Amino acid sequence: MLLENFKNYCEKGQETTAFKGFRGLNFFGSLKFSFILLKNNRTLNKFERDCFKENACYIGPFIGEFGNFLLHIVPFLSYLYKNKIDIYYCGIANQAPFLIDDNGVSLVKEFVYLRDFFHEVKPSGNRIDYLPTDVYKIVRKFQNKSRESNIPYLDIYSDVNLYWYSYRNWQLKSRQHIFKLSNYYLDDGKKNKVVIFPRKMSTNFTQNNGGVWDYNRIGILLSKYFEEVVFIGHPAMSESLNDLDSKNFKLDLSNDNLNVLKHCSNAKLIVSQHSGAVHVSGYTQTPLLIIYNGLPPIKGLDDTLRFRANFPYNNADIVFNYEGIKNYCNNIDNE
């Protein structure tokens, strides 16, 4: 099954296109927002023209959510790189393993690294109101250097409307490229291994992610079909899973995305709730099983489908309970 077949599970009318920004606005508010969008579009088009003229650009900082990074940053930087643009980028250091071509060459000419601070404060989109002081200083230094240079600069951090309503949607129109990172990270072929992203939930249920799961139970279920069951993901975003009780399980939580890419590239299946982690599948050419503990509609799924449209690999399925996981595994086991 392909992601595009999930349309019936979407929450209708919730796509975060520019049109959504007009909801609830009166005439004057709509007029003001129209001018904002017009200005943003001019800014983005000028940035692109200047990039191709100068063959170089500054972009960043990006300090946001994993899914935003995979859907809106990596594809656009890959597009610029493919067009031989020298990229000066600011982002979190652990993003680097994703920012390569399929031969392992870095997409960026210069990477201004920020430390991982997600244990201290969580991102939303590409916005954090109060960055740690040391991180903020590096961000400001990068922004000032970029603005003072003669090279085009796209500041996707300071202007929320530019990033959220314009930049993300603008690049969907022929301004993305997806490298097959498994070409670089795959060893000797896919192993009989499944990787699970055990997302940490702040509440018992959200319309975006569904309800909580017993990951130990899921691991036991999957171990009947796979030789190795590996739990991966960022520790700040994942369940601790201290009570795993099978010799077939491997707990390998880490903030190192090199670890994520190696595991996913060499696995036969990725299992995750509906979250940013599902998009790793699109880079590693590994089938995806979305587990949603609850009933649709699923909030944000419409954007998941929309922003994955330019990814060549979209092999995925979805289940809504433990029995669904078992049935899925039985089906692939019989193929």
QUINOR-V654700 format. One record per residue. RES is the residue in three letters. PHI is phi in whole degrees, -180 to 180 (none if undefined). OMEGA is omega in whole degrees, -180 to 180 (NA if undefined). BURIAL is I if it has 24 or more other C-alpha atoms within 12 Angstrom, else O. Layout:
res=RES phi=PHI omega=OMEGA burial=BURIAL
res=RES phi=PHI omega=OMEGA burial=BURIAL
This chain:
res=MET phi=none omega=178 burial=O
res=LEU phi=-110 omega=180 burial=O
res=LEU phi=-55 omega=-176 burial=I
res=GLU phi=-62 omega=179 burial=I
res=ASN phi=-82 omega=-178 burial=O
res=PHE phi=-90 omega=-172 burial=I
res=LYS phi=-58 omega=-179 burial=I
res=ASN phi=-68 omega=-179 burial=O
res=TYR phi=-95 omega=-175 burial=I
res=CYS phi=-78 omega=170 burial=I
res=GLU phi=-83 omega=-170 burial=O
res=LYS phi=-66 omega=173 burial=O
res=GLY phi=73 omega=-176 burial=O
res=GLN phi=-113 omega=178 burial=O
res=GLU phi=-60 omega=-177 burial=I
res=THR phi=-87 omega=171 burial=I
res=THR phi=-82 omega=179 burial=I
res=ALA phi=-61 omega=-178 burial=I
res=PHE phi=-63 omega=-180 burial=O
res=LYS phi=-66 omega=-180 burial=O
res=GLY phi=-66 omega=-179 burial=I
res=PHE phi=-84 omega=-175 burial=O
res=ARG phi=-64 omega=177 burial=O
res=GLY phi=83 omega=-180 burial=O
res=LEU phi=-89 omega=173 burial=O
res=ASN phi=-80 omega=-176 burial=O
res=PHE phi=-58 omega=-177 burial=O
res=PHE phi=-71 omega=176 burial=O
res=GLY phi=-65 omega=179 burial=O
res=SER phi=-65 omega=179 burial=O
res=LEU phi=-64 omega=180 burial=O
res=LYS phi=-64 omega=-179 burial=O
res=PHE phi=-67 omega=177 burial=I
res=SER phi=-62 omega=178 burial=O
res=PHE phi=-66 omega=177 burial=O
res=ILE phi=-61 omega=-179 burial=I
res=LEU phi=-65 omega=178 burial=I
res=LEU phi=-63 omega=178 burial=O
res=LYS phi=-63 omega=-180 burial=O
res=ASN phi=-61 omega=-179 burial=I
res=ASN phi=-64 omega=177 burial=I
res=ARG phi=-66 omega=179 burial=O
res=THR phi=-60 omega=-178 burial=I
res=LEU phi=-68 omega=179 burial=I
res=ASN phi=-65 omega=177 burial=O
res=LYS phi=-66 omega=178 burial=O
res=PHE phi=-58 omega=-179 burial=I
res=GLU phi=-64 omega=179 burial=I
res=ARG phi=-59 omega=-178 burial=O
res=ASP phi=-68 omega=176 burial=O
res=CYS phi=-58 omega=-178 burial=I
res=PHE phi=-72 omega=177 burial=O
res=LYS phi=-77 omega=-177 burial=O
res=GLU phi=-92 omega=-176 burial=O
res=ASN phi=58 omega=179 burial=I
res=ALA phi=-163 omega=176 burial=I
res=CYS phi=-163 omega=166 burial=I
res=TYR phi=-103 omega=175 burial=I
res=ILE phi=-149 omega=-180 burial=I
res=GLY phi=130 omega=-2 burial=I
res=PRO phi=-80 omega=169 burial=I
res=PHE phi=-114 omega=-178 burial=I
res=ILE phi=-129 omega=-168 burial=I
res=GLY phi=-96 omega=-175 burial=I
res=GLU phi=-69 omega=-177 burial=I
res=PHE phi=-57 omega=-180 burial=I
res=GLY phi=-62 omega=176 burial=I
res=ASN phi=-62 omega=178 burial=I
res=PHE phi=-61 omega=-176 burial=I
res=LEU phi=-72 omega=-176 burial=I
res=LEU phi=-92 omega=-169 burial=I
res=HIS phi=-120 omega=-179 burial=I
res=ILE phi=-104 omega=-177 burial=I
res=VAL phi=-58 omega=-179 burial=I
res=PRO phi=-62 omega=-178 burial=I
res=PHE phi=-73 omega=177 burial=I
res=LEU phi=-64 omega=177 burial=I
res=SER phi=-64 omega=177 burial=I
res=TYR phi=-63 omega=179 burial=I
res=LEU phi=-64 omega=180 burial=I
res=TYR phi=-60 omega=-179 burial=I
res=LYS phi=-62 omega=178 burial=I
res=ASN phi=-96 omega=172 burial=O
res=LYS phi=63 omega=175 burial=O
res=ILE phi=-93 omega=174 burial=I
res=ASP phi=-74 omega=-173 burial=I
res=ILE phi=-110 omega=173 burial=I
res=TYR phi=-110 omega=-166 burial=I
res=TYR phi=-125 omega=175 burial=I
res=CYS phi=-123 omega=179 burial=I
res=GLY phi=-166 omega=-179 burial=I
res=ILE phi=-75 omega=-172 burial=I
res=ALA phi=-57 omega=-176 burial=I
res=ASN phi=-74 omega=175 burial=I
res=GLN phi=-77 omega=-171 burial=I
res=ALA phi=-55 omega=-179 burial=I
res=PRO phi=-60 omega=177 burial=I
res=PHE phi=-85 omega=-173 burial=I
res=LEU phi=-96 omega=177 burial=I
res=ILE phi=-136 omega=170 burial=I
res=ASP phi=-88 omega=-175 burial=I
res=ASP phi=-78 omega=172 burial=I
res=ASN phi=-108 omega=178 burial=O
res=GLY phi=89 omega=180 burial=O
res=VAL phi=-85 omega=-178 burial=O
res=SER phi=-63 omega=177 burial=I
res=LEU phi=-74 omega=-171 burial=I
res=VAL phi=-108 omega=178 burial=I
res=LYS phi=-76 omega=178 burial=I
res=GLU phi=-142 omega=-178 burial=O
res=PHE phi=-118 omega=174 burial=I
res=VAL phi=-88 omega=-172 burial=I
res=TYR phi=-82 omega=168 burial=I
res=LEU phi=-114 omega=179 burial=I
res=ARG phi=-73 omega=176 burial=I
res=ASP phi=-74 omega=-178 burial=I
res=PHE phi=-123 omega=-174 burial=I
res=PHE phi=-70 omega=172 burial=I
res=HIS phi=-73 omega=-177 burial=O
res=GLU phi=-96 omega=-178 burial=O
res=VAL phi=-152 omega=-177 burial=O
res=LYS phi=-96 omega=180 burial=O
res=PRO phi=-83 omega=172 burial=I
res=SER phi=-140 omega=-174 burial=O
res=GLY phi=63 omega=171 burial=I
res=ASN phi=-126 omega=-176 burial=I
res=ARG phi=-140 omega=171 burial=I
res=ILE phi=-135 omega=-174 burial=I
res=ASP phi=-68 omega=-176 burial=O
res=TYR phi=-130 omega=177 burial=O
res=LEU phi=-72 omega=171 burial=I
res=PRO phi=-54 omega=-172 burial=O
res=THR phi=-55 omega=-178 burial=O
res=ASP phi=-67 omega=178 burial=O
res=VAL phi=-69 omega=-180 burial=I
res=TYR phi=-58 omega=-179 burial=O
res=LYS phi=-63 omega=179 burial=O
res=ILE phi=-69 omega=178 burial=I
res=VAL phi=-61 omega=-179 burial=I
res=ARG phi=-63 omega=179 burial=O
res=LYS phi=-63 omega=178 burial=O
res=PHE phi=-64 omega=-180 burial=I
res=GLN phi=-62 omega=-179 burial=I
res=ASN phi=-65 omega=179 burial=O
res=LYS phi=-64 omega=-179 burial=O
res=SER phi=-65 omega=-178 burial=I
res=ARG phi=-68 omega=-178 burial=O
res=GLU phi=-85 omega=-178 burial=O
res=SER phi=-81 omega=176 burial=O
res=ASN phi=-97 omega=-178 burial=O
res=ILE phi=-101 omega=178 burial=I
res=PRO phi=-55 omega=-178 burial=I
res=TYR phi=-130 omega=174 burial=I
res=LEU phi=-112 omega=179 burial=I
res=ASP phi=-90 omega=-178 burial=I
res=ILE phi=-93 omega=-178 burial=I
res=TYR phi=-104 omega=-170 burial=I
res=SER phi=-72 omega=-176 burial=O
res=ASP phi=-105 omega=-176 burial=O
res=VAL phi=-63 omega=-179 burial=I
res=ASN phi=-64 omega=179 burial=I
res=LEU phi=-61 omega=-178 burial=I
res=TYR phi=-70 omega=-168 burial=I
res=TRP phi=-75 omega=-174 burial=I
res=TYR phi=-93 omega=-173 burial=I
res=SER phi=-111 omega=-175 burial=I
res=TYR phi=-55 omega=-176 burial=I
res=ARG phi=-63 omega=-177 burial=I
res=ASN phi=-84 omega=-179 burial=I
res=TRP phi=-59 omega=-174 burial=I
res=GLN phi=-75 omega=179 burial=I
res=LEU phi=-64 omega=-177 burial=I
res=LYS phi=-89 omega=173 burial=O
res=SER phi=67 omega=179 burial=O
res=ARG phi=-124 omega=178 burial=I
res=GLN phi=-138 omega=172 burial=I
res=HIS phi=-144 omega=-179 burial=I
res=ILE phi=-120 omega=173 burial=I
res=PHE phi=-87 omega=177 burial=I
res=LYS phi=-82 omega=-175 burial=I
res=LEU phi=-70 omega=176 burial=I
res=SER phi=-67 omega=175 burial=I
res=ASN phi=-60 omega=-179 burial=I
res=TYR phi=-98 omega=-173 burial=I
res=TYR phi=-94 omega=179 burial=I
res=LEU phi=-72 omega=-180 burial=I
res=ASP phi=-88 omega=-176 burial=O
res=ASP phi=-113 omega=-179 burial=O
res=GLY phi=106 omega=-179 burial=O
res=LYS phi=-62 omega=178 burial=I
res=LYS phi=-95 omega=179 burial=O
res=ASN phi=-78 omega=-173 burial=I
res=LYS phi=-133 omega=174 burial=I
res=VAL phi=-121 omega=176 burial=I
res=VAL phi=-112 omega=-178 burial=I
res=ILE phi=-125 omega=172 burial=I
res=PHE phi=-97 omega=-177 burial=I
res=PRO phi=-86 omega=-174 burial=I
res=ARG phi=-61 omega=175 burial=I
res=LYS phi=-81 omega=-179 burial=I
res=MET phi=-106 omega=178 burial=I
res=SER phi=-86 omega=176 burial=O
res=THR phi=-136 omega=-178 burial=O
res=ASN phi=-71 omega=-178 burial=O
res=PHE phi=-159 omega=167 burial=O
res=THR phi=-132 omega=-179 burial=I
res=GLN phi=-68 omega=179 burial=I
res=ASN phi=-81 omega=-173 burial=I
res=ASN phi=-101 omega=-174 burial=I
res=GLY phi=87 omega=-178 burial=I
res=GLY phi=-93 omega=-178 burial=I
res=VAL phi=-73 omega=178 burial=I
res=TRP phi=-123 omega=170 burial=I
res=ASP phi=-91 omega=-174 burial=I
res=TYR phi=-71 omega=174 burial=I
res=ASN phi=-63 omega=178 burial=I
res=ARG phi=-64 omega=178 burial=I
res=ILE phi=-62 omega=180 burial=I
res=GLY phi=-61 omega=179 burial=I
res=ILE phi=-62 omega=180 burial=I
res=LEU phi=-62 omega=-177 burial=I
res=LEU phi=-71 omega=-179 burial=I
res=SER phi=-66 omega=177 burial=I
res=LYS phi=-77 omega=-176 burial=O
res=TYR phi=-119 omega=-178 burial=I
res=PHE phi=-123 omega=-180 burial=I
res=GLU phi=-71 omega=-179 burial=I
res=GLU phi=-136 omega=177 burial=I
res=VAL phi=-118 omega=-175 burial=I
res=VAL phi=-118 omega=176 burial=I
res=PHE phi=-99 omega=-176 burial=I
res=ILE phi=-132 omega=178 burial=I
res=GLY phi=136 omega=179 burial=I
res=HIS phi=-73 omega=-178 burial=I
res=PRO phi=-56 omega=-178 burial=I
res=ALA phi=-71 omega=-177 burial=I
res=MET phi=-109 omega=-171 burial=I
res=SER phi=-121 omega=171 burial=I
res=GLU phi=-65 omega=-176 burial=I
res=SER phi=-70 omega=175 burial=I
res=LEU phi=55 omega=-180 burial=I
res=ASN phi=-78 omega=-174 burial=O
res=ASP phi=-107 omega=178 burial=O
res=LEU phi=-63 omega=-170 burial=O
res=ASP phi=-131 omega=179 burial=O
res=SER phi=-132 omega=178 burial=O
res=LYS phi=-67 omega=179 burial=O
res=ASN phi=-81 omega=-177 burial=I
res=PHE phi=-88 omega=172 burial=I
res=LYS phi=-130 omega=178 burial=I
res=LEU phi=-96 omega=-174 burial=I
res=ASP phi=-133 omega=177 burial=I
res=LEU phi=-65 omega=-177 burial=I
res=SER phi=-165 omega=174 burial=I
res=ASN phi=-89 omega=179 burial=I
res=ASP phi=-93 omega=-179 burial=I
res=ASN phi=-72 omega=172 burial=I
res=LEU phi=-62 omega=177 burial=I
res=ASN phi=-61 omega=179 burial=I
res=VAL phi=-61 omega=-176 burial=I
res=LEU phi=-67 omega=179 burial=I
res=LYS phi=-66 omega=179 burial=I
res=HIS phi=-63 omega=-175 burial=I
res=CYS phi=-69 omega=-180 burial=I
res=SER phi=-66 omega=-175 burial=I
res=ASN phi=-102 omega=-180 burial=I
res=ALA phi=-97 omega=176 burial=I
res=LYS phi=-96 omega=-179 burial=I
res=LEU phi=-158 omega=171 burial=I
res=ILE phi=-112 omega=179 burial=I
res=VAL phi=-119 omega=-179 burial=I
res=SER phi=-157 omega=166 burial=I
res=GLN phi=-65 omega=177 burial=I
res=HIS phi=-72 omega=-179 burial=I
res=SER phi=-154 omega=-178 burial=I
res=GLY phi=-60 omega=-178 burial=I
res=ALA phi=-62 omega=-177 burial=I
res=VAL phi=-61 omega=-174 burial=I
res=HIS phi=-81 omega=173 burial=I
res=VAL phi=-60 omega=179 burial=I
res=SER phi=-54 omega=-178 burial=I
res=GLY phi=-68 omega=179 burial=I
res=TYR phi=-97 omega=-175 burial=I
res=THR phi=-107 omega=180 burial=I
res=GLN phi=54 omega=179 burial=I
res=THR phi=-116 omega=179 burial=I
res=PRO phi=-54 omega=-176 burial=I
res=LEU phi=-118 omega=170 burial=I
res=LEU phi=-119 omega=176 burial=I
res=ILE phi=-85 omega=178 burial=I
res=ILE phi=-108 omega=-178 burial=I
res=TYR phi=-125 omega=-177 burial=I
res=ASN phi=-84 omega=-177 burial=I
res=GLY phi=156 omega=-179 burial=I
res=LEU phi=-113 omega=175 burial=O
res=PRO phi=-67 omega=15 burial=I
res=PRO phi=-78 omega=-179 burial=I
res=ILE phi=-107 omega=-179 burial=I
res=LYS phi=-67 omega=177 burial=I
res=GLY phi=85 omega=-179 burial=I
res=LEU phi=-67 omega=177 burial=I
res=ASP phi=-60 omega=177 burial=I
res=ASP phi=-71 omega=176 burial=I
res=THR phi=-56 omega=-180 burial=I
res=LEU phi=-68 omega=-176 burial=I
res=ARG phi=-66 omega=-176 burial=I
res=PHE phi=-83 omega=174 burial=I
res=ARG phi=-97 omega=-174 burial=I
res=ALA phi=-60 omega=-177 burial=I
res=ASN phi=-92 omega=178 burial=I
res=PHE phi=-84 omega=179 burial=I
res=PRO phi=-64 omega=-176 burial=O
res=TYR phi=-106 omega=-179 burial=I
res=ASN phi=-140 omega=-179 burial=I
res=ASN phi=-75 omega=-175 burial=I
res=ALA phi=-155 omega=174 burial=I
res=ASP phi=-142 omega=-178 burial=I
res=ILE phi=-142 omega=176 burial=I
res=VAL phi=-134 omega=-172 burial=I
res=PHE phi=-124 omega=178 burial=I
res=ASN phi=-165 omega=-178 burial=I
res=TYR phi=-65 omega=179 burial=I
res=GLU phi=-63 omega=177 burial=O
res=GLY phi=-65 omega=177 burial=O
res=ILE phi=-62 omega=180 burial=I
res=LYS phi=-61 omega=-179 burial=I
res=ASN phi=-63 omega=178 burial=O
res=TYR phi=-60 omega=-179 burial=I
res=CYS phi=-65 omega=177 burial=I
res=ASN phi=-61 omega=-178 burial=O
res=ASN phi=-66 omega=-179 burial=O
res=ILE phi=-73 omega=179 burial=O
res=ASP phi=-70 omega=-178 burial=O
res=ASN phi=-92 omega=-178 burial=O
res=GLU phi=-76 omega=NA burial=O
